[in-house]
Amino acid sequence: MIGGNFGLPACEIIDPGKNGIIILELSSYQLDGASRLSLHAAAIINITPDHIDYHDDFDTYTKSKLKIISFLDQDSKLIINNDDLYLNKIIDTQEIAKSKLIKINSSIGKDFAQNSIYLSGNHNHINTAIAIALAQTIELNEEQIKLAINSFKGLPHRLEPIFSSDKITIINDSKATNGEATAAALSSFKNIFWIAGGKSKSDGIGKASNCLKNVLKIFLFGESSKFFSKQIFALNKHIPVIYCETLEKATKLAIHKSQNSELENIIILLSPAAASFDQFQNFEERGDHFKKVVNLYSKTGNLVC
């Protein structure tokens, strides 16, 4: 059974018995409020500044994430990303036996993920490697793991391909509500027409600022437009930045510009690097609106490439 931040609320999961397995995705919010868990294995993917408006400061946020260690059973395993230097440094300060630690790197996930568009990019290779390590703790074999990875179709709003032709692929990454997540998306593709904007985090595009080399045009919408444009211009004055006010206008213009371009293999990428609350209730509504605009264009024959 799956629950927590995805699927059923953890408190609604019924014990599946000794042969059952419960998989929980736990946010820093949920860990902060949890008082008792008994975990066979746990994984920390990364620790980066986020949700500071809730936790007050980065130190409190970090402590909430690390709380998962206290819920490990005596013979349980903790899986961490060995490529994340900050996470490794923090783990080294914790009282945890080396025999409990499993350190993975992205190369393992890359080998398994191969050419899956749903698992593109180094961040997804890390996620895949962690999933493999977790599966191995419950004694799944390599054939079973490969079968699951090869059949994986991704989740809505997370690097979700919604249209593809010989010339254009359109990706919905509305879940990318901060620069860290968007940096991962921008590093996953080339020839990008990037759609970004919303209610900005304090660092704006953040780590996405280091990943502009694959971006050809930028379409900004929402409350963060001026803030984002200042950051982008300070880094690279040669990338065309277009103000669109709304996501719908940004999407239509990105499609129009890509259709008229002489380039091939263009990626239209919605990866906002911002929260959705200026124009939408949540990232799901934002992503659904994006898909609705693209689908309408496709059905009316305006998206022919």
N, C-alpha and C positions, 0 to 999 in steps of 0.2 A: 504494500500500500504506500501511496505517496501523499505527503502532506507538508504542512508548515507554510512557507512563503509561496508555495505552488501546490495546487491540489486542495485537499481537505484541510481545514484548520487542525492543528495538531491535537487539540483537545477533543475533537470529534472522531478521531481514529479509534476503531475498536481493535483490541488485541487480536491479531490473527493466529495466535497460538505458537507453539515452539517451532513449527516448521515454516512459519510465515516471516516475512521481512517487511520492516517499516523503513522507508526512506524519507528523511526530513530535510528540506532546505530551510535554514534558519537565518533570518536577517539579524542585524545587530539589535534591532528593536526587540525581537522575540527572545534572543539570548539574554538581553538586559532584564526582561521580565520573568525568565524561567528560573525556577527554584530547584527542580529535580528532574534529571534525565539519566538514563542508563544506556550508554552508547557502545556498540560493538566496534565501531570505527567512526572516525570523523575526519573532515578535510577542511583546511583553511586555504582558500585560493589566493587571496591577497589581503593586504591591509593598506588602504589608501584613503586620504581625506574625503569623507562624504558624510552626509546626514549630520553635519556639525550643528545645524540649527536645532536638532533634537537632543544631541548629546552634550551640547555646550562647548566642548573642546575635543581636540584630536586624541588626547590621552584617555578621556572617558570612553570615547568611541573604540579605541584600541582595546581597552579592558573588557568592553562588552563582547568584542569578537573573540578574545582569548578565553572568555568564560567557558567556551565549549570544551576546553581541556579538562576542566573540573568535572565534566560529566562522563569522562571515559571510564569504562570498567577496568579491572586490574590487568587483564591481558589484551586490552584494546589497542588499536593502532591509530596514530595521528598522521595524516598524509598532508604534506605541504609542497608548495612549488619551490624547488631548489633554485630556480632562476630569479626569484624575488629576493634580492639581497636584504631589503628592509625587514621582510617577514622572517628570514633566517636569523637576522640579528635579534629580533624580538623573541623568537622561539628559544634562542640560546640563553635568554635570561629567565626562562621558566623552569620550574622544577618538574622535568619530565625525562624519564629514562630513555636513553638512546635506542634501546630495544623496541620502544613504542613507536619510534619515528620511521616513516617511509618518505624519502625525498624523491620527487619525480622531476623530470624536465620535459620540455615541449617536444623533443625529438621522438619520444615514444609515441605520443599522440599523433604526431605528423605521419609516422609510419603506418599507423592504423587508419587514419582519416583519409589518406591518399587524396583523391580529387573531388571529394564531396564539397559542393558549394555551401552546404549547410554548416560545414565545419571548417570554413576558410579562415586563415589568419592564425597568428601565433597564439592569441588568447584562446581560441577554440582548440588548438593543439594541446594547450595546457589543461583545459577543461576535459579533453578526451583522455589525457594521461591520468588525471585524477580519477575519472570514472573507471578506467581500467584497473587502477590500484584498489579502488573500493570494491570492484567486482571480484578481484582476486582474494580479498579478505573473506568473502563468502564462498570461495572455492569454485567460482565459475572458470571454465577452461578457455583457452585461446579461441577455439572455434565458436563457442557461444558468444564471446565478447565481440569477435569480428562480425558475426551475424547481426548483433544488435547495432553496432556502429554503422554497418553498411545499409541498414534499414532506417536509420535515424533521419527524420525529415525536419527537425528543428521545431522551435516554438514560435508562435506568432510574435511579431514585433522585435525579433532578435535576429538580425541579418537574414530576414525572411525574403526570399526571392518571390516577387509577385508578377513579374512579366519578363519574358526573354525572347529575343529575336536574334538574327544574325548580327545586328548592329548595336542593339541596346539591351541591357539588363537593368531592371529596376528593383531596388532592395529597400525593404522596410525595416529600419533599425530604430524604431521609435523608443525602444527600451533604453537607448543610450541617453541617459539624462545628465551626464557629466562628461567632462573632457577626457577622462580616463577611458570610458567606454567608447567614445567616439574615436580616440586615438587608435584603439584596437581595430575599429572598422576601417579607418582610413589607411591603415597598414596592410589591410587584407586585399586591396584591389588597386588597379591602375586606371588611368583615364576617367577620373571621377568628376561628375557634376554633383557637388555636395550641397544638400539642402539642410540648413541648420537654423536653430533659433528657438525661442521660448522664454521661460523665466530662468535667467542665468544663475548659476552658482557663483560664489564669491570670486573664484579664479577664472571665470569666463570659460574660454575654450580649453584652458588648462593644458594638459599633456597633448591635446590635439594639435597644439602649436608646433610640435616637433614632427608632425606627420603630413605636412602640406605638399610634399614633393610630388605626390600622385594626383593632386587636385588641379583640374583645368579651369573650372568655374565654380563660383560660390553663390548660392541663392539664400538670402537671409530673410527671415520673417519673425514677427513677434517682438516682444518687449526688449529682447537682448540685442537687437540688430545693430544699434549704434556702438554698444560696448564691444561686440564681436568684431565689427568692422575696424575699429581702432586697433584692436589687438592684431588683426590680420594684416592691416596696412603697415604696422610697425615691423612685422616679420617679413612680408613679401608684398611689394607694391605692384607686382606684375600679374597676379591672379585677378581676373575680373570679378568684382563683387557687385551683385545686383540686389537691390532692396525690393522686397515683394509684399510686405505688410502681412499677408496671410499665407498659410500653408498651401491653400488651393492655388493661389497665384504663383507661388514658387514652383509647385509641381507642374503646372501647365507650361510655365516658361521654360523650365528645365527640359521638358519633353520637346517643346518647340525648338529650342536651341540645339538639342542633340539630333533631332531629325534633319536639321539644316546643316549640320556639321559634316565635314569631309572625313572625319575620323571614324574608325571602326572600333568595336568592342568598348563602347562607352558604358560606364556604370552610373546610373542615377541613384544616388544614395541619400535617403533620409536618415541622418544620424544627428539628432538635434544638439547634443552636448548641453542640454538645458532641460529643466523640468517643463511640464506641459501646462502649468496652472494659469498662465496668462490668457490662454485661449481655449483650453480643454480641461476636462475634469481630471484626466489621468493620461498616462502614456498610451494605454489601450485605445482610448477614444481618439487620440491623435493619430495613431497608426491605422485605425479603422477608417478614419477620414481620408488619409493618404491613399489607402487601398481603394476607397470608393471613387476618388477622383481618377485614379489610374484605370480602374475597371470601366468607368464611364467613357473615358477616352478610347479605350479598346473596343467597347461595344458599338460606339458611334463611328468607328472606322478612322478615327483621328490618330490612332497609335499604330501606324503601319510602317515598319522598318525592314 
